[in-house]
Amino acid sequence: MALTDGVTDWSGRDNAEVSGLRRAVITDAMSALACSPDDGVLDIGCGDGFLTHAIADLGPGGRVLRR
């Protein structure tokens, strides 16, 4: 499949299985975040939710809303 081909069979589950490098980079970058309990983060993405859940876990009132 060429990079310019349309992706019609994207799967969050499959993406999670091959995203080890991305997760390592995210985990490393999150160590530099300084979130306070009053901060809000809006993550609008197309991944498997790893980053969203990881950021939510940083604070005592962190939560993830899925639609």
DSSP file (Angstrom, degrees, kcal/mol; ACC not computed):
  #  RESIDUE AA STRUCTURE BP1 BP2  ACC     N-H-->O    O-->H-N    N-H-->O    O-->H-N    TCO  KAPPA ALPHA  PHI   PSI    X-CA   Y-CA   Z-CA
    1    1 A M              0   0    0      0, 0.0     2,-0.2     0, 0.0     0, 0.0   0.000 360.0 360.0 360.0 129.2    0.0    0.0    0.0
    2    2 A A    >   -     0   0    0      1,-0.1     3,-1.7     4,-0.0     0, 0.0  -0.494 360.0-113.9 -81.3 155.5    1.4    3.4   -1.0
    3    3 A L  T 3  S+     0   0    0      1,-0.3    -1,-0.1    -2,-0.2     0, 0.0   0.752 116.9  56.4 -61.2 -22.9    1.2    6.3    1.4
    4    4 A T  T 3  S+     0   0    0      2,-0.1    -1,-0.3     3,-0.0     2,-0.1   0.550  83.8 104.9 -88.2  -7.3   -1.2    8.0   -1.0
    5    5 A D  S <  S-     0   0    0     -3,-1.7     2,-0.1     1,-0.1     0, 0.0  -0.449  81.6-104.1 -70.9 146.0   -3.7    5.1   -1.0
    6    6 A G        -     0   0    0     -2,-0.1     2,-0.8     1,-0.1    -1,-0.1  -0.434  26.1-136.6 -68.0 143.0   -6.9    5.7    0.9
    7    7 A V        +     0   0    0      1,-0.1     3,-0.2    -2,-0.1    -1,-0.1  -0.898  37.4 156.3-104.6 110.1   -7.1    3.8    4.2
    8    8 A T        +     0   0    0     -2,-0.8    -1,-0.1     1,-0.1    -2,-0.0   0.510  67.6  55.3-110.0  -8.4  -10.5    2.3    4.6
    9    9 A D        +     0   0    0      2,-0.1    -1,-0.1     0, 0.0     2,-0.1  -0.103  68.7 156.2-118.8  36.4   -9.8   -0.5    7.0
   10   10 A W        -     0   0    0     -3,-0.2     2,-0.4     4,-0.0     3,-0.1  -0.387  20.4-168.5 -65.3 138.0   -8.2    1.5    9.9
   11   11 A S     >  -     0   0    0      1,-0.1     4,-2.6    -2,-0.1     5,-0.2  -0.985  23.7-154.2-134.1 122.2   -8.5   -0.3   13.2
   12   12 A G  H  > S+     0   0    0     -2,-0.4     4,-2.1     1,-0.2     5,-0.1   0.874 100.8  53.0 -59.4 -37.9   -7.8    1.2   16.6
   13   13 A R  H  > S+     0   0    0      2,-0.2     4,-1.2     1,-0.2    -1,-0.2   0.929 111.0  45.1 -64.9 -45.7   -7.0   -2.3   17.9
   14   14 A D  H  > S+     0   0    0      1,-0.2     4,-0.8     2,-0.2     3,-0.3   0.899 111.1  54.6 -64.1 -39.7   -4.5   -3.0   15.2
   15   15 A N  H >< S+     0   0    0     -4,-2.6     3,-0.9     1,-0.2     4,-0.3   0.899 104.4  54.2 -60.1 -41.6   -3.0    0.4   15.7
   16   16 A A  H >< S+     0   0    0     -4,-2.1     3,-0.7     1,-0.2    -1,-0.2   0.833 103.3  57.3 -62.9 -32.4   -2.4   -0.3   19.4
   17   17 A E  H 3< S+     0   0    0     -4,-1.2    -1,-0.2    -3,-0.3    -2,-0.2   0.733 115.1  35.2 -72.1 -21.6   -0.5   -3.4   18.5
   18   18 A V  T << S+     0   0    0     -3,-0.9     3,-0.3    -4,-0.8    -1,-0.2   0.196  93.9  89.1-115.9  15.5    2.0   -1.6   16.4
   19   19 A S    <>  +     0   0    0     -3,-0.7     4,-2.5    -4,-0.3     5,-0.2   0.036  43.6 121.3-105.6  27.5    2.3    1.7   18.3
   20   20 A G  H  > S+     0   0    0      1,-0.2     4,-2.0     2,-0.2    -1,-0.2   0.895  76.8  47.3 -57.7 -45.3    5.1    0.8   20.7
   21   21 A L  H  > S+     0   0    0     -3,-0.3     4,-2.3     2,-0.2    -1,-0.2   0.933 112.4  49.5 -64.2 -45.6    7.5    3.5   19.6
   22   22 A R  H  > S+     0   0    0      1,-0.2     4,-2.6     2,-0.2    -2,-0.2   0.908 110.7  50.6 -60.0 -42.1    4.8    6.2   19.7
   23   23 A R  H  X S+     0   0    0     -4,-2.5     4,-2.6     1,-0.2    -1,-0.2   0.881 109.1  51.3 -64.8 -37.3    3.8    5.1   23.2
   24   24 A A  H  X S+     0   0    0     -4,-2.0     4,-2.1    -5,-0.2    -1,-0.2   0.912 111.6  47.1 -65.2 -41.4    7.4    5.3   24.3
   25   25 A V  H  X S+     0   0    0     -4,-2.3     4,-2.7     2,-0.2    -2,-0.2   0.915 112.9  49.4 -65.5 -43.1    7.7    8.8   23.0
   26   26 A I  H  X S+     0   0    0     -4,-2.6     4,-2.5     2,-0.2    -2,-0.2   0.935 110.5  50.0 -60.9 -47.4    4.4    9.8   24.6
   27   27 A T  H  X S+     0   0    0     -4,-2.6     4,-0.7     1,-0.2    -1,-0.2   0.901 113.2  46.4 -59.7 -42.3    5.5    8.4   27.9
   28   28 A D  H >< S+     0   0    0     -4,-2.1     3,-0.8     1,-0.2     4,-0.3   0.922 113.1  48.6 -66.0 -45.0    8.8   10.2   27.8
   29   29 A A  H >< S+     0   0    0     -4,-2.7     3,-1.6     1,-0.2     4,-0.3   0.846 103.5  61.6 -65.5 -33.9    7.2   13.5   26.8
   30   30 A M  H >< S+     0   0    0     -4,-2.5     3,-1.5     1,-0.3    -1,-0.2   0.755  88.1  71.4 -66.3 -22.8    4.5   13.3   29.5
   31   31 A S  T << S+     0   0    0     -3,-0.8    -1,-0.3    -4,-0.7    -2,-0.2   0.730  96.7  53.2 -65.6 -18.3    7.3   13.4   32.1
   32   32 A A  T <  S+     0   0    0     -3,-1.6    -1,-0.3    -4,-0.3     2,-0.2   0.514  85.5 107.8 -92.4  -6.2    7.7   17.1   31.2
   33   33 A L    <   -     0   0    0     -3,-1.5     2,-0.4    -4,-0.3    -3,-0.0  -0.494  50.5-164.7 -74.2 139.9    4.1   18.0   31.7
   34   34 A A        +     0   0    0     -2,-0.2     2,-0.3     2,-0.0    -1,-0.1  -0.734  19.4 174.4-123.3  81.1    3.2   20.1   34.7
   35   35 A C        -     0   0    0     -2,-0.4    -2,-0.0     4,-0.0     0, 0.0  -0.676  15.9-154.7 -91.0 140.4   -0.6   19.7   35.0
   36   36 A S    >   -     0   0    0     -2,-0.3     3,-1.9     1,-0.1    23,-0.1  -0.737  33.6-104.9-106.2 162.6   -2.5   21.2   37.9
   37   37 A P  T 3  S+     0   0    0      0, 0.0    24,-0.1     0, 0.0    -1,-0.1   0.750 120.2  54.4 -58.5 -24.0   -5.9   19.8   39.2
   38   38 A D  T 3  S+     0   0    0      2,-0.1     2,-0.1    21,-0.0    -3,-0.0   0.542  85.8 107.8 -88.4  -6.5   -7.6   22.8   37.6
   39   39 A D    <   -     0   0    0     -3,-1.9     2,-0.4     1,-0.0    -4,-0.0  -0.367  54.4-153.8 -72.3 150.0   -6.2   22.3   34.1
   40   40 A G        -     0   0    0     -2,-0.1     2,-0.4    22,-0.0    -2,-0.1  -0.970   5.9-165.4-122.3 142.0   -8.3   21.0   31.3
   41   41 A V        -     0   0    0     -2,-0.4     2,-0.6     2,-0.0    -2,-0.0  -0.994   3.7-163.5-128.8 129.8   -7.0   19.0   28.3
   42   42 A L        -     0   0    0     -2,-0.4     2,-0.6     2,-0.0    -2,-0.0  -0.956   8.1-175.1-113.7 116.2   -9.0   18.4   25.1
   43   43 A D        +     0   0    0     -2,-0.6     2,-0.7     2,-0.0    -2,-0.0  -0.936   5.4 178.3-113.8 111.0   -7.7   15.6   22.9
   44   44 A I        +     0   0    0     -2,-0.6     2,-0.2     2,-0.0    -2,-0.0  -0.912  31.7 132.1-111.7 104.1   -9.4   15.2   19.7
   45   45 A G        -     0   0    0     -2,-0.7    -2,-0.0     2,-0.1     0, 0.0  -0.679  60.3-124.2-140.6-170.1   -7.7   12.5   17.9
   46   46 A C  S    S+     0   0    0     -2,-0.2    -2,-0.0   -34,-0.0     2,-0.0   0.058  70.8 102.9-132.4  24.2   -8.0    9.3   15.9
   47   47 A G  S    S-     0   0    0    -32,-0.0   -35,-0.1     1,-0.0    -2,-0.1   0.010  89.0 -83.3 -93.3-157.4   -5.8    6.9   17.9
   48   48 A D        -     0   0    0    -36,-0.1   -36,-0.0   -37,-0.1    -1,-0.0   0.391  65.3-103.7 -93.6   2.9   -6.6    4.1   20.3
   49   49 A G  S  > S+     0   0    0      3,-0.0     4,-2.6     4,-0.0     5,-0.3   0.453  83.1 126.6  93.0   1.1   -7.0    6.4   23.3
   50   50 A F  H  > S+     0   0    0      1,-0.2     4,-2.4     2,-0.2     5,-0.2   0.947  77.9  42.1 -57.9 -51.6   -3.6    5.7   25.0
   51   51 A L  H  > S+     0   0    0      2,-0.2     4,-2.6     1,-0.2     5,-0.2   0.917 114.0  52.2 -63.0 -44.2   -2.5    9.3   25.2
   52   52 A T  H  > S+     0   0    0      1,-0.2     4,-2.1     2,-0.2    -1,-0.2   0.928 113.5  43.0 -58.9 -47.2   -6.0   10.5   26.3
   53   53 A H  H  X S+     0   0    0     -4,-2.6     4,-1.9     2,-0.2    -1,-0.2   0.882 112.0  54.2 -68.3 -37.6   -6.1    8.0   29.1
   54   54 A A  H  < S+     0   0    0     -4,-2.4     4,-0.4    -5,-0.3    -2,-0.2   0.911 110.9  45.2 -63.8 -42.4   -2.5    8.6   30.2
   55   55 A I  H >< S+     0   0    0     -4,-2.6     3,-1.5     1,-0.2     4,-0.5   0.909 110.8  53.8 -67.6 -41.2   -3.1   12.4   30.5
   56   56 A A  H >< S+     0   0    0     -4,-2.1     3,-0.9     1,-0.3     6,-0.4   0.852 102.9  58.5 -60.8 -33.8   -6.4   11.8   32.4
   57   57 A D  T 3< S+     0   0    0     -4,-1.9    -1,-0.3     1,-0.2    -2,-0.2   0.623  89.9  74.8 -71.8 -12.2   -4.5    9.6   34.8
   58   58 A L  T <  S+     0   0    0     -3,-1.5    -1,-0.2    -4,-0.4    -2,-0.2   0.799  95.5  50.4 -71.2 -27.7   -2.2   12.5   35.7
   59   59 A G  S X  S-     0   0    0     -3,-0.9     3,-1.3    -4,-0.5   -23,-0.0  -0.780  82.3-121.9-116.1 157.2   -4.8   14.3   37.8
   60   60 A P  T 3  S+     0   0    0      0, 0.0    -1,-0.1     0, 0.0    -4,-0.0   0.800 115.4  37.4 -64.7 -28.5   -7.1   13.3   40.6
   61   61 A G  T 3  S+     0   0    0    -24,-0.1    -4,-0.1     2,-0.1    -5,-0.0   0.179  85.7 140.5-107.8  17.7  -10.2   14.3   38.7
   62   62 A G    <   +     0   0    0     -3,-1.3     2,-0.3    -6,-0.4    -6,-0.1  -0.305  22.6 166.2 -64.3 140.7   -9.0   13.2   35.2
   63   63 A R        -     0   0    0    -11,-0.1     2,-0.5     2,-0.0    -2,-0.1  -0.984  29.6-135.7-151.9 160.7  -11.6   11.6   33.0
   64   64 A V        -     0   0    0     -2,-0.3     2,-0.5    -8,-0.0   -11,-0.0  -0.981  11.5-158.7-122.6 128.6  -12.1   10.6   29.5
   65   65 A L        -     0   0    0     -2,-0.5     2,-0.4     2,-0.0    -2,-0.0  -0.932  13.4-167.0-106.2 125.9  -15.3   11.2   27.6
   66   66 A R              0   0    0     -2,-0.5    -2,-0.0     1,-0.1     0, 0.0  -0.876 360.0 360.0-114.7 146.1  -15.9    9.0   24.6
   67   67 A R              0   0    0     -2,-0.4    -1,-0.1     0, 0.0    -2,-0.0   0.337 360.0 360.0-131.2 360.0  -18.4    9.4   21.9
